[in-house]
Amino acid sequence: MSEAAAAEPVIAAEVQSPGQLTAHEIMEREKQYLLQNYGRYPLALDRGKGCYVYDFGGRKHLDLLSGIGVNALGHGHPRIVRVIREQSAKMIHCSNLYYNEYQGKLAERLCRISHLNRAFFCNSGAEAMEGAIKMIRSHGRSITPEKYEIIALENSFHGRTIGAISVTGQPKYRKDFEPLLPGVKFVPVRDDRTLAAAVTENTAGIILEVIQGEGGVHPVCERMLNAARREADRVNALLVFDEIQCGMGRSGFFFAYQQFNPEIMPDVMVTAKPLGVGLPLGVVVANEKAAAAIKIGMHGTTFGGGPLACHVALETLDIIAEMLPAIRQRGDYFRTQLNELCGKFEFVREVRARGLMIGIDLKMPGKQFVTDALAEGLLINCTHDTVLRFLPPFIISEKEIDLAIRILRKLFKKGNGYYKEHLKQQQAAAKALQ
Ligand SMILES: Cc1ncc(COP(=O)(O)O)c(C=O)c1O
């Protein structure tokens, strides 16, 4: 294929129907009536099909971020649409004062897959993390009131509630809300000795993402996971794995910890994102020891574990179980293509990938690439300033990966110019300091 044809954007013709809202109207209303807490891109999405989304101008975009890892089955998956249609007609919500058919079934399935024992359902990742933190606190307190300390990792991300930011190892998320929970210590991601030194008899829990997502797609190594398990056992603390981003098949394993020695088991695992494939659903799954810390009346939620969300999640788990080999194969294919592409560009530091969780670490800020990608009909994002992050839907085909690579090649050629400019600015800044 010629370079010109290869670089063709995926943008489709305008198909806006008369009377439909314009993107401008949508954005202006939000500016007036919403809290201005999101730095949104100028894109208003109308609908999706498979790996593509369509904006209000009728333009088609290849979505390699899938709603930050939520839309793992793409848009309009026929099996999910069928369950939503049937279950929503039957019953959407029933409170946790009563039983429903699907909460127990989903808990059983998650316990079997994770090899843990008991589940609690909530509505988001951060809320699952809150549940895990309460388990840690209650477990510690059942031993002694001084046992409330938590060890977490630098560079981590666990959500936006007060508890979750208290254990998030990035000052930018914490600074405006301090003082946070007392007794949290952060240790470097690859330093098992510092971890061991930080753990004391007052440590009630250790929390980590098995693959750090928002922190730049950094897999935590087996040595560190081993050390975390050993240290938690040494002082009778709970080990919590945050699998909110890297779990549910994203790494090519149901849960990312399952790629390691089977003895590296958490006491508590939290996951969310694709569990409800867009319906708000998070879960805390615990072994008997951790689950014993939460007794009747100590925790709860109005919405968590409703029949619609749980029925959809059961179907999602079935589909993901069938897809695990394909996720690994597509992940390998994507990584190989990216390595080949990135090897040609001096400004790429490294490609990090586990299954379909992929980061391209640049030697300069990456935000401009995200804006350029948007103009070419490709949705990605930039995290931790320099890492282009890809969380594609699991249904992505090799053809769609090839299309993404063609667009990236075009962007990276332009990126050579950004890099020259970046180096010039760095040299000027260094000179100014002399
Ligand atoms: C690892 C991790 N933990 C927790 C969260 C918070 O999840 P939520 O945004 O659903 O509250 C996220 C969200 O990106 C995440 O990636």
The ligand as an SDF file (V2000), in Angstrom:
LIG
                    3D

 16 16  0  0  0  0  0  0  0  0999 V2000
   -6.2980    0.9360   39.0690 C   0  0  0  0  0  0  0  0  0  0  0  0
   -7.5040    1.7870   39.2950 C   0  0  0  0  0  0  0  0  0  0  0  0
   -8.0640    1.7930   40.5160 N   0  0  0  0  0  0  0  0  0  0  0  0
   -9.1560    2.5300   40.7640 C   0  0  0  0  0  0  0  0  0  0  0  0
   -9.7450    3.3030   39.7900 C   0  0  0  0  0  0  0  0  0  0  0  0
  -10.9730    4.1070   40.1010 C   0  0  0  0  0  0  0  0  0  0  0  0
  -12.0840    3.5660   39.4380 O   0  0  0  0  0  0  0  0  0  0  0  0
  -13.4020    4.4520   39.2030 P   0  0  0  0  0  0  0  0  0  0  0  0
  -13.0200    5.5430   38.2590 O   0  0  0  0  0  0  0  0  0  0  0  0
  -14.3900    3.4810   38.6320 O   0  0  0  0  0  0  0  0  0  0  0  0
  -13.8170    4.9620   40.5340 O   0  0  0  0  0  0  0  0  0  0  0  0
   -9.1940    3.3210   38.5110 C   0  0  0  0  0  0  0  0  0  0  0  0
   -9.7750    4.1680   37.4630 C   0  0  0  0  0  0  0  0  0  0  0  0
   -9.1810    4.4570   36.4660 O   0  0  0  0  0  0  0  0  0  0  0  0
   -8.0400    2.5380   38.2570 C   0  0  0  0  0  0  0  0  0  0  0  0
   -7.4570    2.5350   37.0610 O   0  0  0  0  0  0  0  0  0  0  0  0
  1  2  1  0
  2  3  1  0
  2 15  2  0
  3  4  2  0
  4  5  1  0
  5  6  1  0
  5 12  2  0
  6  7  1  0
  7  8  1  0
  8  9  2  0
  8 10  1  0
  8 11  1  0
 12 13  1  0
 12 15  1  0
 13 14  2  0
 15 16  1  0
M  END
$$$$
